[in-house]
Amino acid sequence: MERIYVFVSGPLAWIAWTVFVVGSIYRIWHLLKLAKEKEQVLFSYISFKYAIRSIINWAIPWNTNNMRLHPIFVGVAFLFHIGFFLILAFLSAHVILLEEGFGLGWPALPDIVADMLAFAVLGACIFFAARRVVRPEVAFVTDWTDYALLGLVAAPFLTGILAYHQWGDPLVVTLLHILSAELLIASIPFTRLSHMLFAPFTRGYIGSEFGMVRHVKDW
């Protein structure tokens, strides 16, 4: 078991991050290539000003008309995304790993705050799953892959909570935490989680079209 742990926390981690980085670069390159081939006029009216304006306004909770139509969902979604990235970047265990591996470091979240955020992210995943069951318009377009993806996202947080509170065998739980996190990282470019890569391009394109061509706000 210890040899498995060393492999998972070492070489396999590098493999997961390499797949993520290379896969992300390829997906973004492929997106831009297709856009250039199929929509040659697209790049002619991309505006940095209107793209940034749109991205900023859509990054503010309940700031758009569409968001205000779904206030609870938007609140949970923002809580999920904020919690996800705060834990990824500022969890004390993650910061320690960066310091030990690369000599990089910054202030970490207090453990109690990180624990609360992990529970919040896990709760958000449950909310998203329940919404796919109870909302007919969402259930209609939902299949098993949506639940599998939610499970993939939830797994690192569930196992992280178990590891932090020492519920279960510490080595097994930690191993499952690392494995689930690496699987999540490697899958991002090749699943619907890739929206985190494409969102700035999509929002920037829409913002440019509305601002430069239609001369209206897109929020």
C-alpha positions as CSV (number, residue, x, y, z in Angstrom):
1,M,0.0,0.0,0.0
2,E,2.8,2.4,0.8
3,R,4.4,1.8,-2.6
4,I,1.1,2.6,-4.2
5,Y,0.9,5.8,-2.2
6,V,4.4,6.8,-3.3
7,F,3.5,6.2,-7.0
8,V,0.1,7.9,-6.8
9,S,1.5,11.0,-5.0
10,G,4.6,11.2,-7.2
11,P,4.7,10.0,-10.8
12,L,0.9,9.7,-11.2
13,A,0.5,13.3,-10.1
14,W,2.9,14.5,-12.7
15,I,1.1,12.5,-15.3
16,A,-2.3,13.9,-14.3
17,W,-1.0,17.5,-14.5
18,T,0.8,16.9,-17.8
19,V,-2.4,15.5,-19.3
20,F,-4.3,18.6,-18.0
21,V,-1.8,21.1,-19.4
22,V,-1.2,19.4,-22.7
23,G,-4.9,18.6,-23.1
24,S,-5.9,22.1,-22.3
25,I,-3.5,23.7,-24.7
26,Y,-4.7,21.3,-27.5
27,R,-8.4,22.0,-26.8
28,I,-7.9,25.8,-26.8
29,W,-5.7,25.6,-30.0
30,H,-8.3,23.4,-31.6
31,L,-11.1,25.8,-30.7
32,L,-9.3,28.8,-32.1
33,K,-8.4,26.8,-35.3
34,L,-12.0,25.8,-35.9
35,A,-13.1,29.4,-35.2
36,K,-10.6,30.7,-37.8
37,E,-11.7,28.1,-40.4
38,K,-15.5,28.3,-40.0
39,E,-16.0,31.9,-38.8
40,Q,-13.3,34.0,-40.4
41,V,-15.0,37.2,-39.5
42,L,-15.0,36.3,-35.8
43,F,-11.6,37.7,-35.0
44,S,-12.2,40.9,-36.9
45,Y,-14.6,42.2,-34.2
46,I,-13.2,40.7,-31.0
47,S,-12.8,43.6,-28.6
48,F,-10.6,43.4,-25.5
49,K,-12.6,46.2,-24.0
50,Y,-16.0,44.7,-24.4
51,A,-14.8,41.2,-23.7
52,I,-13.4,42.2,-20.3
53,R,-16.5,44.3,-19.6
54,S,-18.7,41.3,-20.2
55,I,-16.5,38.9,-18.2
56,I,-16.4,41.2,-15.2
57,N,-20.2,41.8,-15.2
58,W,-20.9,38.1,-15.5
59,A,-18.5,37.4,-12.6
60,I,-20.6,39.4,-10.2
61,P,-23.3,37.4,-8.4
62,W,-26.9,38.3,-9.4
63,N,-25.6,41.1,-11.6
64,T,-27.3,40.0,-14.8
65,N,-31.0,39.7,-15.8
66,N,-30.6,35.9,-16.3
67,M,-29.0,35.4,-12.9
68,R,-31.8,37.3,-11.2
69,L,-34.3,34.9,-12.8
70,H,-32.6,32.0,-10.9
71,P,-31.3,33.5,-7.6
72,I,-31.0,30.3,-5.6
73,F,-29.2,28.4,-8.4
74,V,-26.8,31.3,-9.0
75,G,-26.0,31.6,-5.3
76,V,-25.2,27.9,-5.0
77,A,-23.2,28.0,-8.2
78,F,-21.1,30.9,-7.1
79,L,-20.5,29.3,-3.7
80,F,-19.4,26.1,-5.4
81,H,-17.0,27.8,-7.8
82,I,-15.5,30.1,-5.1
83,G,-15.1,27.3,-2.7
84,F,-13.6,25.0,-5.3
85,F,-10.8,27.4,-6.3
86,L,-10.2,28.7,-2.8
87,I,-9.6,25.1,-1.5
88,L,-7.5,24.2,-4.6
89,A,-5.2,27.2,-4.1
90,F,-5.3,28.0,-0.4
91,L,-5.8,24.7,1.5
92,S,-2.9,24.4,3.9
93,A,-2.0,20.9,2.8
94,H,-1.9,22.1,-0.8
95,V,0.2,25.1,0.0
96,I,2.7,22.9,2.0
97,L,3.0,20.5,-1.0
98,L,3.8,23.5,-3.3
99,E,6.4,24.8,-0.8
100,E,8.0,21.4,-0.5
101,G,8.0,20.7,-4.3
102,F,8.6,24.0,-5.9
103,G,9.6,26.4,-3.2
104,L,6.5,28.4,-3.7
105,G,4.2,29.5,-0.9
106,W,1.5,31.9,0.2
107,P,-0.8,32.3,3.2
108,A,-3.2,29.4,3.6
109,L,-6.8,29.3,4.7
110,P,-7.5,28.4,8.4
111,D,-8.3,24.8,8.5
112,I,-11.8,25.4,9.9
113,V,-12.6,27.8,7.0
114,A,-11.4,25.2,4.5
115,D,-13.4,22.5,6.2
116,M,-16.6,24.6,6.0
117,L,-15.9,25.4,2.3
118,A,-15.4,21.7,1.5
119,F,-18.7,20.9,3.1
120,A,-20.3,23.8,1.1
121,V,-18.9,22.5,-2.2
122,L,-20.1,19.0,-1.4
123,G,-23.5,20.4,-0.5
124,A,-23.6,22.3,-3.8
125,C,-22.9,19.0,-5.7
126,I,-25.8,17.4,-3.9
127,F,-28.0,20.4,-4.8
128,F,-27.0,20.2,-8.5
129,A,-27.8,16.5,-8.5
130,A,-31.2,17.0,-6.8
131,R,-32.0,19.8,-9.3
132,R,-31.5,17.5,-12.2
133,V,-34.2,15.2,-10.6
134,V,-36.8,17.7,-9.5
135,R,-36.7,20.3,-12.3
136,P,-38.4,18.7,-15.4
137,E,-36.6,21.0,-17.9
138,V,-33.2,19.9,-16.5
139,A,-34.1,16.3,-16.0
140,F,-35.1,16.1,-19.7
141,V,-31.6,16.8,-20.8
142,T,-29.9,14.8,-18.0
143,D,-28.3,11.4,-18.4
144,W,-26.0,9.2,-16.4
145,T,-22.9,11.1,-17.5
146,D,-24.1,14.2,-15.7
147,Y,-24.3,12.3,-12.4
148,A,-21.0,10.6,-13.1
149,L,-19.4,14.0,-13.6
150,L,-20.9,15.4,-10.4
151,G,-19.5,12.4,-8.6
152,L,-16.1,13.0,-10.1
153,V,-16.1,16.6,-8.9
154,A,-17.5,15.7,-5.4
155,A,-15.1,12.8,-4.8
156,P,-12.0,14.8,-3.9
157,F,-14.0,17.0,-1.5
158,L,-15.7,14.0,0.2
159,T,-12.4,12.1,0.6
160,G,-10.7,15.3,1.7
161,I,-13.2,15.8,4.4
162,L,-12.8,12.1,5.5
163,A,-9.0,12.5,5.5
164,Y,-9.1,15.8,7.5
165,H,-11.5,14.4,10.2
166,Q,-9.6,11.1,10.1
167,W,-12.8,9.1,9.4
168,G,-11.7,5.7,8.1
169,D,-8.3,4.3,7.5
170,P,-6.0,7.4,7.0
171,L,-3.8,5.9,4.4
172,V,-6.6,4.5,2.3
173,V,-8.7,7.7,2.5
174,T,-5.7,9.9,1.6
175,L,-4.9,7.6,-1.3
176,L,-8.5,7.8,-2.6
177,H,-8.4,11.6,-2.2
178,I,-5.2,11.9,-4.2
179,L,-6.5,9.5,-6.9
180,S,-9.8,11.2,-7.3
181,A,-8.2,14.6,-7.5
182,E,-5.8,13.4,-10.2
183,L,-8.6,11.8,-12.1
184,L,-10.5,15.1,-11.9
185,I,-7.6,17.2,-13.0
186,A,-6.8,14.9,-16.0
187,S,-10.4,14.8,-17.1
188,I,-11.0,18.6,-17.3
189,P,-9.9,19.1,-20.9
190,F,-11.9,16.2,-22.2
191,T,-15.3,16.5,-20.4
192,R,-17.9,19.2,-19.9
193,L,-15.6,20.5,-17.2
194,S,-13.7,22.1,-20.0
195,H,-16.1,25.0,-19.8
196,M,-13.6,26.5,-17.3
197,L,-11.1,26.7,-20.2
198,F,-13.6,28.0,-22.8
199,A,-15.7,30.3,-20.7
200,P,-13.5,33.4,-21.1
201,F,-13.4,32.9,-24.9
202,T,-17.2,32.4,-25.1
203,R,-18.0,35.3,-22.8
204,G,-15.5,37.5,-24.5
205,Y,-16.9,36.7,-28.0
206,I,-20.5,37.4,-26.8
207,G,-19.5,40.6,-25.1
208,S,-17.6,41.8,-28.2
209,E,-20.6,41.0,-30.5
210,F,-23.1,42.8,-28.2
211,G,-20.8,45.7,-27.5
212,M,-19.3,46.3,-31.0
213,V,-22.0,45.1,-33.3
214,R,-25.3,45.5,-31.5
215,H,-24.2,48.3,-29.2
216,V,-26.0,46.9,-26.2
217,K,-25.1,45.3,-23.0
218,D,-25.1,41.5,-22.8
219,W,-26.1,41.4,-19.1
